[in-house]
Amino acid sequence: MKIRVESLILAMLAVFTCYGQQSNIESAFEKIEKSKYIYSSESTSCTNDDDNSKTSVLKIRRFRIPVSNANLIENTTNAFEKATGATFLAQKNEDSRESYQISIDSRNSIRIGGEGMNLYVASFSDDADDSYRKAYAIEWENANGDTIEGKTVYAYSPKPQSSSDDLNSTLNNAMRVLNDAQSKVNSMNTYVFSGSLSSMDSSSWLSKFVFYCEGIEDSVDSSSILTAYAKSLCKLTQDCSMLEDYEIELALEQLRSLIGELSKSKVSIVVQGLLKKAENNLVEAKE
């Protein structure tokens, strides 16, 4: 949505209004982050090669919110709906399959939206440096009758050279997403198979678990990547000693939901066996 500016005064008002709307979104995000419903937090930063004084940031906060506290979601969506001055603004409901990719560089990105997800996403120019942009997104689904599950995303990075490269449809960006996924799998396997699982804390374990589950869900059409994610997930579940019982139960619930979704697709017997083994590992850890 573009604002027509006819005078310096109106231009200044537009800047402050835009900043205010961004602040409303940030405040809504902060309320979710300060709640007790965040179960996984990820932050990535990288230095811009063209300007070492600038740092790009990607923050992801995953939540499970009881339906009784759905006002946390409503307050956030209201902030998005009132946003003005955005260079990109979109929303979708769970009936839409549309998805978007938010990237801060060639190696760090996240896909949002997709089938079954509700989504609000907006991108704003940075008032202090119009070569940079701030992107915000929230996605969620009603995981069961009592729980809303999703994540908030914040990204700060240089503007893409082409506006079509920013928050573009995954359909138009499938090859890059696939390449990024393969790169992640390669580095993921190096870490998981050579590292010590027992050295992880529960937050790191859960973050990796969610990462692998999402990788499996997103890679159904690529057997090699799907198998690599399934192997890593199975390896991860071999040691759950750092988890509390309720954390194991949450992981088990998510894995069973994933297995149920995959049953609708034609996945290999190898992948099915790996996921069943991972489920058994979690069940044994809970006992």
N, C-alpha and C positions, 0 to 999 in steps of 0.2 A: 504494500500500500504506500503510494507516494503522496507527500504533502506538497501542495503548490505554495510557494513562498513569494510574496509580493512586496515585502519590505524587510529591512534589517530587523525590525522589532518582531515581525512574525517569524523570522528565521530563528531568533533567539528563543521565542516561545516554543517553537517546534523542537528545538534542542532540549529544552528543559522538560517538555512533555514526554518526548521519547525516553529521556533518561529516567523520568518518573515511572513510566510503564515498565522499563527494564527492572527498576528497583522493586516494583510490585511483584514481578516474577521471581526475582532473587529472594524477596522476603517470604514468598510462598514456599520456595524451595527450602529455605532455611528452617521453616516450621516443620517440614517433613523430616529434614536431616536431624533436627533436635528431638524428634519424637523417638519413642522406643521401638519403632517399627522398621528401622533400617537394619538389614541383616548382612549387607555387603557394600563396601566402599572401595572404589578404585580411583586413583589419581595418576595421570601421566603428564609429564612435561618434557619439552624439548626446545632447544635453542634454534632460532631462525638462522639459517646459514648466511643470509644476506645482512643480518643485523644482530650481532651477538648480544646486544643489550636487550633484545626482546625475547621473551619466553612464551611459547605456545602451551596451552593447558587443556587437558581433557579430564573432566570429573564425572564419574558415574556412581550414582547411589541407588541401590536396589532395595525395595521395600515390600513388606507384606502388611497391609493395613486392614484392621477389622472393618466390616461394613458400617458398624456403629460410629466410626471415625471418618466416614467418607467426606466429611467437610474439608479435610486436608486436601483431597483431590479437587473438590469443587472450588475452593479458594484459589487453587493454582490455575484451573481452567478459566476462571473468571479473569484472572490477571492476563492470561494470553488473549482472551476475547476483547479486552479493553486496550490491548497494545496498539500503539500508533507509531508510524515512522519505521516500521520493519521493512527490510529489503526482501525478506522472504517470510511468508506466514502461511501455515497450512494446518488443517485439522482433519481427522478421519475417524470413523467409528469402526466397530469390530467387524462390520460387514464388508469393509473394503480390504483389498489385498495390497494396497499401495504401501511402499516402504521407502525410506530415505537413508542415505549414508552421510554421517557427519565425520569429517576428517580434519586433523590438525597438521598432518604431514603424510607422506607416502606410506608410513609404517603404522600410524596410530589412527584408528577410526572405529566407528561403531555403527551398526545398522539398527534402525528404529522403525517401528510400524510393522506391517505385514499382517497376515491373516489372523483374525481373532483379537487384534489389539486396537485399543482406542489411543489416539495420539494427538498432541498439540506440539507444534514446532515453530520457532521464530528465529530469525537472524537479524541483527542490527549492526550498523556501522559503529565502530568505536569513535566516540566524539573527540577523543584526544589524538587519534591517529586513524584517518579514514582509509588507510591501507589495511587495517585489521578489522575483524568482525567478531561479535559475540553471538554465539548460538545457544539457544535454550530448547529443551524438549522434555516432555513427560509422556510416557506411554504406560498403559495399564490394561489389565483384564480381570474379570471376576473369576478368580481361580476356582472357587467353589462358592457355595451359598453364603459363606460368612467372611470371606477374605478377598481383598483387592490386592493384586500383585503386579508390580511394575518397576519402573526406574525413572529417575530424573537424570538429565544429561546437560552438562555445561561445557562449552568449548570456546576457547579464545585463541585465535590464530590469524595469520595473514589471509586476506581475501583471496579466493581462488582466482586465477587469471581470467577465467570465464565464469560468468554467473551460473551457467548451466552445470558447472562442476561442483557447485555448492548445494548440498542437500538435494541432489538430483535423485530421480527414481532409480531404484535398484534394477529395474528392468533394463534401463539404458546403461547400467554400469555393471552388469553381471560379470563380465570378464575380469575387471579390476578387483571386484569383491572375491572372486574365486582365487585369483593370484594372491591376494592378501591373506585369504584363509590358508592356502598352502604354505605361505611363509610362516604364518603363526603356528601351523601344525609342526613344521620342521623345528622351529625354536622350542616349541612346547615339548616335543619328544626328547630333545636334547636335555632339557631341564628335568623332566619327570623321571626318565629312565636312568639318569645318572645321579640324581640328587637323593637326599635322605628325606622321606616323607615325615619321619618322626620329628624333624627339626621345625616343621611348620606349626603355626598356631591355628586356632579354629577359624579365624577370619581369613587367613590365606587359603586354608583348605576349602572353605565354602566358596571363596572367589574362584578358585580353580574348578571346583565342581560345577558352578554355574557356567563358567566359560566353556567347559567341555560339553555340557548339556546343550547350550546354545549352538555350539559348533556342530553337534550331531544333528540338531533340528534343521540347521541351515545347509547341511551337506548331503541331504538324502539322494541328490542326483549325481553325486560323485563318490563312487564306491571306495576309492583309495583314501580320500580324505575322511570319509565317514568311518572307515575301519580304524584309521589312526586316532581319531577322537575317541572311539569306543575303547580301544586298547588303553589309552591314557586314563580314561574314566575308570576302567576296571582296575588299573594299577593304583590309582589314587585311593580307591575304596578298600584296598588291602590293609591300610592302617588308618583307623578312625579314633585312635587313642586320645587325640587332642579335642575331641568333640564331646559336648554334653549330650545327654539322651534326647533332649528335645531337638537339638541340631541334627542328630542322626535321623530322627523322625521326619524333620522337614526335608532333608535330603532324600530320604526314602519315598516320601510323598511325591516329590518332584520327579524322581527317576521313574516311578510307576506311571505317572502321568505321561512322561516322555515315551515310555515303552508302549503305552496305550495308543498314542498318536502314531508311532512308527508301525503299529500293527496294521494301519490303513495303507501303508506303503509297502513296496516290494524291496525289502532290505535283505541282505544276505544272511544265511544261517550263522555265519561267523559273527556278524554284528549282533544278531539276536542272542547268541550264546554269551558274548562278552557282556552284554547288558544284563542278562539273567545272572551271570556270575557276580556282577557289581551289586545287583539287588540282594543276592544271597550274602555278600560280604557285609552289607549294611544291616541286614536282618541279624546276622551273627554278632555284629558289634553291639547291637541293642540288647541282646540277651545276656 
